[in-house]
Amino acid sequence: MIATQYLVGALDIGSTKTCAVIGELMLDGEGTTSVKVLGVGQVKPNGIRRDAVSNIEETTEEIRQALRQAELMAGVQPRGLYVGLSAEYVETTSSNGIVAIGADEIDDEDVERVHEVARAVVVPPDRELLHVIPQDYAVDHRGGIQQPVGMVGTRLEADVFMVLAAAAAARNLRKTVARAGYEITQLVLNPLAAGLAVLTAEEREVGSALVMIGGRSTEIAIFHEGKIRHVGVIPCGGVSFTNDLVKGLGIPYAEADRVKERYGVAATHLVDPEQTIEVPGPAPGARKHMPRELLAHIIEQRLDEILTLALHEIERAGYANRLGGGIVLSGGGASLDGTLDVAQSIFTMPVRCSAPGENLTGLADSVRRPKFATAVGLMLFGTAQIQDRLEHGRRPTMKALARVGDWLREFF
C-alpha cells in the first residue's frame, strides 16, 4: 500500500461499533479543494463498554480489522489517525486571557499570545487538555468581537472554552491504537467532530443542538454563533432499547437486538395493530407471536425519555430559546423510523435527522448514515488541518477548509 501527503485516517471506537474511514484532501490546479472518501471499515466490538476500552486485546483486534477493511477498500494506508473520544470522559471549563498590544494594530501573534495566556491554567493530574476553543474577544473592554486581527487597541482579551479529557481514558486509547500498529495524530471530542459532519454553517451560526444517540450514551453539543458552547451526556442510548426489549418481550439479548434491527420503529402509530412478530418461546426451540405494536411501544417510551433528558440538558445550559437552527439528531440510535416523530412531539423548535456525506466525493454513499457521523467528522477535522498546513507552511493557525465552515479555525 502507498501513503500520500494528503491522506487522513479516522477511527471511531464506540460501544456498538468500531468504525474506520480513510479520506483524502483533493487539490486541483486552480486551488479548489474537496474531500474524497476512499475506504470504510466497520467491526462490531466485544471489548468496549460505555465507549471506553474495557478489554485492550479485543479492542486492539477490532481496530486492526476495521482499518484493514478500510485500507483494502482504499488501497492506501494512513500514517496517523484522528481518534474520537466520548464526551462521557471529558469535562469543560472556561478561561480568560489578557495581553497588552504594543504595535499599532492587533496581529496573529497577539491572538496567539492571548490564547497562550488563557490556556495557562492548572490541569489536574487526572486530566489532560484536549481542546482550547476561542469563544469571544474584547479590545479595550469592547466585547463581542469575533475576529480582532487588524483592529486598533492597547488591550486584548479572549474567553476560551476548554475541554479536559480523563487522562486514563486517553492513555488507554493511545495504548490500544499503538498495539494495533498505528499512531494517533490527535484525539478529538466526538460531538465536536460529529458537528462538523452533520451541521451546516448556518445552523452553527444561528444556534443548533446536536443530539447524538449512540450505543450506550447520548451526547449533546450546543453550537451558537459558529462555535461550540456546551457539551453534555445522557448515560443511555440505543443499547437501552435492546435491554428494554429483553425485559419487555422476555427474549435473549441477541434476539432482542435482531428484532430491533428488523422490526423496530420508534413511533407506535407507524405500526399496524394487527401485525405480529415471531420471537423465541419459553421452551428450547419453541416460538411465539407478539404484537409488533408492543415492540414499537417499548422503543418509543425509552426514546421519549432520552430526548426529554436531552431537552432538560439544553434548558439547563440556557440555550432553549436561542436555537434558531433547532435540534439535529444523528448517531446510530437515530436511524429507526419514527424517531423524528417522537422528537417533534418533545422539542418546541425545528427538528431534523441528519447523516454525513454532503459535499464529499468518492465513496460518499458508504458513509451516508447517521451512525457514521463521528467517523466522517474526524476525517473532515483531519483534512481541514492538512489544508491549513498547506496554506501556511506551519502548524495549523486560525484558518481551515471553507467548504466545511469557518468555525474550524477555532479548533486549532
N, C-alpha and C positions, 0 to 999 in steps of 0.2 A: 504494500500500500504506500501511497505517497502522502506527503504533507504539504500544505500550502500556507503562505503567509496570512491569508485572509480566512482561514478555517476556524470554526468555533464548535466546540463540543459542549452540550448542556446535559445535565443529569438531575433528574427529579426523583429523589428517593422517598417515596411516600409509604403510607400504611397499607395500601391495597395494590400498589404497583410500583415498579422501578422503571422509569422511562428515560431513554436517551434520545437526543435529537442532535444531528450534525448538520450545520448550515455553513454557508459561505457568503461573505460580503463580495458582491459583484460590482466591478467598476468598468464603465465603458470609456471610450476615448474622449468623450465630452465631459467626463467627471460625474456623470449620473450614477447613483448607487441604487442597488436593490439587494434583497436578501433571498438567497436560494436555499430551500430545504433539500438536503442531499440524502439523508437517511434517518430512519426512525427505528427504535428498538423498544420492546416492552416485555417485562417479566413480572409475573405475579409473585410477590415476595412471601417468604416464611420468616425472615429474620427481622421484621420491622414491627414494632408496637408503638402506637401513638406517635408516628413519624420520627422516631429516634431509633438508632441502631441498638437492637437487643441481642443479636447473635452475629458477631463480626464475620465468622466463617460463612454463614449462609448469605449474609448481605453482600459480602465480597464476591461470591459466585454469581449472585443475581446482577450485580453491577457489570461483571465480565460478560454475562450473557446478553444483557440489554445493549451494551456497547458493541459487542461483536455483531449483533443483528444490524445495528445502525451502520457499522463500518462495512459490512458486507453489502448492504444496500447502496452505500455512498461510494465505495471503492477508495476511501481515504481514511486516515486515522488522525484524530485531533491530538495536538501536543498537550494541551491542558484543558481542564473542564471548568465551566461555571456551574456550581452546585448549589441547589436551593436548600435553605434552612427554614423549618416550620416556625411560624410566629409563636407557637407554643413555647419555644425555647428562647425567646427574646423579651427584653423589657425596653421601654422607650423613655427618654427624658429630654428636656430642653436645656439649652445653654446659651449664653450671651457672650459676645466678644466685642471689645472696643480698641481701636487703634487711632493714632494721630496721623494726619496726612501732611506730608512735608512739601510735596510738589503742588503745582497749580491745579491739577485735577487728579481724580482717582483713576488708577490703572489696575491691570490684572494682578500685579504684585501686591497692591494694597488689599485687594479682595482675598488673595491667598493668605496674607498676614492675619487678617481679621478672622478667617476660618481657623487658622492655627491657634489663635488665642481662644476662640470659642470652644475648640475641641480639647483644650488643655485642662481636662477635668480628671479627678481621681477615679479610675476604673477599678471596681472591687476585684479581688484576686480570682473570684469565681466567674468573672465576666470578661468578655473581650469586645472591643469596639468593632462593630460590623459596618455601619454606615454613619456618615455625618452629612445631613441633608439641609442646606440653607433654606430658611423659610422667608425671612424678610430682612431688609436693610434699612438703616436710618443714617442720614447725612446731616450733621449739625442739628441733631434732635428731630429732624423731619422724617417721620417713618413712612411705612407703606411703599417703600421703593423696591422694585423687583430687580433692577439691574443698575448698580451705582457707577459702573465704569464710564468715564468721561464727564462725570459731574464734578462741580467745584465745591470744595468744602475743606474743613480742617479736622473733622472728626467723623469716623466711620464706625457704625455699629452693625452687628449681624446676630440674628437669632437663628439657631440651628436645631434641627430635630435629630437626636442621636439614638441609634439602635444598638443595644448591647446584647450580645449573644451569650448563652450559657457556655462557659469555657469547656466543660466536659463534653457537651453535645457536639461542639465544633471540633474538638480533638478526636472524638470517635469517628466523625465523618471523614476527617482528613486521613486517619489511620486506615479506615476501611477502603477508601478510594486508593490510597497508596498500595495497599496489599493487593488490590485488583490490577495493579500495574499502571496506574495513571496518577497524575498530579492535579491538584486544584489550583486553578488560576485565581479564582475568587469565590468566596461564599456570598450568597445573595439571599436576602429575605424573600421568602416565597411570594407573599401577596404583592410585594414591590415589583417582582418580575412579572407576575400574572397581570397586573395592571397595565403593564407595557404591551401585553399581547392582546387584551380584550377591550380596553377602554380607548375611546377616541380622544384626541387632543381637546376637543370641545367639551367632552364630558369631564375631563380632569380640570378644565378651567372653570366651568360653571358650578362644579361640585357634584361628585358621584361617590356612592359607597359600593365597593366591590365585595360581594359576599361569595366566598369560595367554599362550596360544600365538598370537602374532601372525604377521605375514608373514615378516619377516627376523630376528626376535628373540623370545625368550620372557621375559616379565617376571614376577618373583616378588615378592609383597608379603606379609609376615607381620604379622598382627594379633593382639594379645593384650591382655586387659583393656580392650577397647574402643578401643585405639589402634594405629596402625601402628608397628611396631618394627624392621622390617628390609626393605630393598629390594635385589633382585639381578637380574641379567640374564644370560641364556644367548644367545650370538650365533647362534642358528638357530631357525627356526620353520617355518611352512607352506611357504615357498618352498623349503626344503631337501627337502621331499617331492617337489616338482616337479623339482628338479635331480637328485635320485637316480633318478627315473623316466626322465629324459633319458638318463642313463648306462646304467641297467639295461635299458631297453627299446630303446635306440638310436633314439629318435624326437626330432623338434624340440621346442623348449621349449613353443611354443603348443599343440602336440598333446598333450604330456605334461600340461599344465595342464587341457586339456579332458577327457582321460581320467581324471585325478584327480577332477575335479568330477563326472563322470558315473558312473564305476565304482569310485572309490576307497573302500576301507574300511580301518580301522586294525588289524583283527584277522583273521588268516588263517583261523581256524576258522569265520568267518562266510560263507566263500565255498565254493561247490560246486567241488570239484576238477576236475570235467569241463567247467566253464564257460570259454569263451574270449571274448576281445575282439578287435576288429579295429583295427589301427593301420597307419600308413604303412609301406610296404615300402622296400627299399633303392633301387629304381629309381623314377624320376618316375612318379607315377600308380599305382604298384603298392601293394597292400595285403597284409597278413599277419595271421595269427591267433596270439594269445599267450594263455597261461593267465591268467585273472583272478587266480588264486591267487598268481602271481608279482607282480602289481601290489600285492596286499594285503601280501605278504611284505616288499616293499621299503619300503612306508609304515610297516609295523609295526616294522621294525628301526630306522628313524630316530626314530619316536615313542618307542620304548623308550629310545633314547639320550638324547633331550631330557628325558624325565621322570626318568631316572636322574640326570642332571646337576641337575635341579631338587631331587631328594631330597638330593643331596650339598650343595647350597646351603642347604637348610633345616637339615641337620645341622651344617654349618659355623657357622650363625648361633646354634646352641644351642637350637633350638626343636623338635627332632624328637619329644621326649617331652612336649611342653607344648601340643599342638594338639588340644584336646578336640573342636573342630569339624572337624578333619581337613583334607582338601585340596579346594579348589573349583577346577575347571577352567573356563576360559572363553576368549574370543578366537576368531577365525575358524578357527584351526588345530585347535580342539577340536570342530569340527562333524561330523567324519567318524564314521560308525557304527563302533563297536568301540573308540573312544578310552577310554571308561570301563573296558572290559575290560582293556586294557593297563595303565591306571593302577592298577587294583585289584591287579594282579599285582606292582606295584613298591612301592606305599606300604602300610605295615602300619598303616593307620589309615583311617577313613571317607573315601570319595572320592565326589564328585558333580560333574556338569556343570551349569553354570548359565547362564541367559540373562537379560537385563534385562527389565523390563516389569511386574513386580509392583507393585501399588499405584499404577499410572499409569492415567490416563483418556485419552480422545481416541483417537488413532491408535496405541495401545499395541501392537497386534498387528504394526505395521510395524517395530518395533524388538525384537521378542521373539526375537532370535537372538544367539548368543554374540559375533558379530563387532561388534555394536553396544554392547557393554558399556562401552567407554570413552566413546563419544559420549553415551550416556544418563547416565553418571556425571557428565560435565561439565555436562550440563543440570541435574541434581539439585544439584550443587555450587552452581551459579548461583542456582537458585531458593531454596536454603537461605540464601544471603547476602541476597537480597531480603526473605525472611521476617523475618530478624533485624533488618534495617534498618527495616522497617515497625514492628516491635515496639519498637525502641529509639530510632528517630528520629535515628540517627547511624551511624557506621561499624560494621561487624559486631563483636560482642563475643564472649562465651562461650556463645551460645545459638543454636539453629537449629531446623530442621524436626524435630519429634518423630517424624513418620511415617518419616523416613529415618535415625533413630538419633541419640542424644545425642552420639555421638562427633564429629559435625560441628563442635560448638562448639570443639574443639581446633584446628581448621584456621585459625581466624581470630585 
